[in-house]
């Protein structure tokens, strides 16, 4: 069974403006399969908070259906997510609720998928310390693809991957975190969160406290960090 | 409904919005699906985030391509340019409450094209006045700007969209179109915000408009040296507004200085 520590916090900009956090995350730890999702609602859109929340639930909706087939492809999962997200939005228009979407999903049949639309980070640290960063299709300079903005399947970066192995750590982060990370220290960050934050009495609170005290000058973004691992 | 058959437990979801408390496991999520440490620690952990994060603010680059050809020596234009750029650097240096760390570079073209001020934090920028001489190798300046923006060691991936400012009082000499195309079609150079100032009647507005690559974007015009200063005030306000905004990657409206101007 996997363990998860995750937290979303409002960035200083939203605190100052009295706006809610527009990041969202969701994790499912199930006996046969696990799911981890982080979404970053685009700050310029009026319903981005709803969009990010809807996206995490849409990934869960799609994943539940996708699990039923041992031969389903990642493209199928993504297509269902796109449709489920629009339905989850109910009456809101997608362009008002644009959000990035990053997830790791095990299918319960010995397979797992990683996918990313937009900014953020998916990375894994193997038990031997090797770190693999999921390739992003981010265009740089904040020009990002997102649910609710014009995009196609080709704008998703997705792949089948091995399910998490014992002592392996998965990191999902929105760009408020990932843009400020030292590339060479992502594995150490995952280890610290899993081994030290995860060992506290209230890991999520401890992680949120750390994120609120983000040490990078002039940072403003909302921040979400999720670490999942198999002990 | 079939959902009850799923052997899954939501560890947690969303966030707590305005609540200062972070997400915690909902009561209905059984502990069996989430490992509980054998030995719970009551003391908070020692923060180690500094070890894993870059300790500089995200840069917002401003690259000035300045014409310092011989004709800029007439009518006090280069003196006005020196004064205006110095004033811009000082104003940007004095900005506070920024989301970004403003970086400034100056590329000159007059006789030859060269980097007069390498891209670096504005608070450490030291300005030395420009002279005016030679012809107008604008194409070479486009090349230098492209190389600067495309070099991830100079403009890192976490940087905000750069602003490239082109100031010229004449027509480019030699090849320039190919270099401009290369800049505009480059992966990162093409995404930069661009502003242009035509100084005097001899400036080639068509070239400057092509540099902007936006039919609705305006080439500012300065018929007098003092208007160069106003243009750089506008640049300063534009960069400041962007660096303060919620998203510095999006153009922020900047009011015209002195209640509007028509260069």
Boltz contact constraints between the chains, C-beta under 6 A:
constraints:
  - contact:
      token1: [A, 3]
      token2: [B, 35]
      max_distance: 6.0
  - contact:
      token1: [A, 4]
      token2: [B, 11]
      max_distance: 6.0
  - contact:
      token1: [A, 7]
      token2: [B, 22]
      max_distance: 6.0
  - contact:
      token1: [A, 8]
      token2: [B, 15]
      max_distance: 6.0
  - contact:
      token1: [A, 13]
      token2: [B, 246]
      max_distance: 6.0
  - contact:
      token1: [A, 20]
      token2: [B, 17]
      max_distance: 6.0
  - contact:
      token1: [A, 20]
      token2: [B, 18]
      max_distance: 6.0
  - contact:
      token1: [A, 21]
      token2: [B, 15]
      max_distance: 6.0
  - contact:
      token1: [A, 21]
      token2: [B, 17]
      max_distance: 6.0
  - contact:
      token1: [A, 24]
      token2: [B, 14]
      max_distance: 6.0
  - contact:
      token1: [A, 26]
      token2: [B, 13]
      max_distance: 6.0
  - contact:
      token1: [A, 27]
      token2: [B, 11]
      max_distance: 6.0
  - contact:
      token1: [A, 28]
      token2: [B, 8]
      max_distance: 6.0
  - contact:
      token1: [A, 28]
      token2: [B, 10]
      max_distance: 6.0
  - contact:
      token1: [A, 29]
      token2: [B, 11]
      max_distance: 6.0
  - contact:
      token1: [A, 29]
      token2: [B, 33]
      max_distance: 6.0
  - contact:
      token1: [A, 29]
      token2: [B, 34]
      max_distance: 6.0
  - contact:
      token1: [A, 30]
      token2: [B, 7]
      max_distance: 6.0
  - contact:
      token1: [A, 30]
      token2: [B, 8]
      max_distance: 6.0
  - contact:
      token1: [A, 31]
      token2: [B, 7]
      max_distance: 6.0
  - contact:
      token1: [A, 43]
      token2: [B, 246]
      max_distance: 6.0
  - contact:
      token1: [A, 43]
      token2: [B, 247]
      max_distance: 6.0
  - contact:
      token1: [A, 53]
      token2: [B, 14]
      max_distance: 6.0
  - contact:
      token1: [A, 56]
      token2: [B, 13]
      max_distance: 6.0
  - contact:
      token1: [A, 141]
      token2: [B, 161]
      max_distance: 6.0
  - contact:
      token1: [A, 141]
      token2: [B, 191]
      max_distance: 6.0
  - contact:
      token1: [A, 141]
      token2: [B, 249]
      max_distance: 6.0
  - contact:
      token1: [A, 142]
      token2: [B, 249]
      max_distance: 6.0
  - contact:
      token1: [A, 179]
      token2: [B, 158]
      max_distance: 6.0
  - contact:
      token1: [A, 180]
      token2: [B, 53]
      max_distance: 6.0
  - contact:
      token1: [A, 180]
      token2: [B, 54]
      max_distance: 6.0
  - contact:
      token1: [A, 181]
      token2: [B, 52]
      max_distance: 6.0
  - contact:
      token1: [A, 182]
      token2: [B, 52]
      max_distance: 6.0
  - contact:
      token1: [A, 182]
      token2: [B, 54]
      max_distance: 6.0
  - contact:
      token1: [A, 185]
      token2: [B, 52]
      max_distance: 6.0
  - contact:
      token1: [A, 189]
      token2: [B, 52]
      max_distance: 6.0
  - contact:
      token1: [A, 192]
      token2: [B, 48]
      max_distance: 6.0
  - contact:
      token1: [A, 196]
      token2: [B, 45]
      max_distance: 6.0
  - contact:
      token1: [A, 197]
      token2: [B, 45]
      max_distance: 6.0
  - contact:
      token1: [A, 199]
      token2: [B, 37]
      max_distance: 6.0
  - contact:
      token1: [A, 199]
      token2: [B, 41]
      max_distance: 6.0
  - contact:
      token1: [A, 200]
      token2: [B, 41]
      max_distance: 6.0
  - contact:
      token1: [A, 201]
      token2: [B, 40]
      max_distance: 6.0
  - contact:
      token1: [A, 204]
      token2: [B, 22]
      max_distance: 6.0
  - contact:
      token1: [A, 204]
      token2: [B, 23]
      max_distance: 6.0
  - contact:
      token1: [A, 204]
      token2: [B, 24]
      max_distance: 6.0
  - contact:
      token1: [A, 205]
      token2: [B, 22]
      max_distance: 6.0
  - contact:
      token1: [A, 206]
      token2: [B, 45]
      max_distance: 6.0
  - contact:
      token1: [A, 208]
      token2: [B, 22]
      max_distance: 6.0
  - contact:
      token1: [A, 210]
      token2: [B, 47]
      max_distance: 6.0
  - contact:
      token1: [A, 210]
      token2: [B, 49]
      max_distance: 6.0
  - contact:
      token1: [A, 215]
      token2: [B, 49]
      max_distance: 6.0
  - contact:
      token1: [A, 215]
      token2: [B, 50]
      max_distance: 6.0
  - contact:
      token1: [A, 215]
      token2: [B, 53]
      max_distance: 6.0
  - contact:
      token1: [A, 216]
      token2: [B, 53]
      max_distance: 6.0
  - contact:
      token1: [A, 217]
      token2: [B, 57]
      max_distance: 6.0
  - contact:
      token1: [A, 218]
      token2: [B, 57]
      max_distance: 6.0
  - contact:
      token1: [A, 218]
      token2: [B, 98]
      max_distance: 6.0
  - contact:
      token1: [A, 218]
      token2: [B, 99]
      max_distance: 6.0
  - contact:
      token1: [A, 220]
      token2: [B, 99]
      max_distance: 6.0
  - contact:
      token1: [A, 231]
      token2: [B, 35]
      max_distance: 6.0
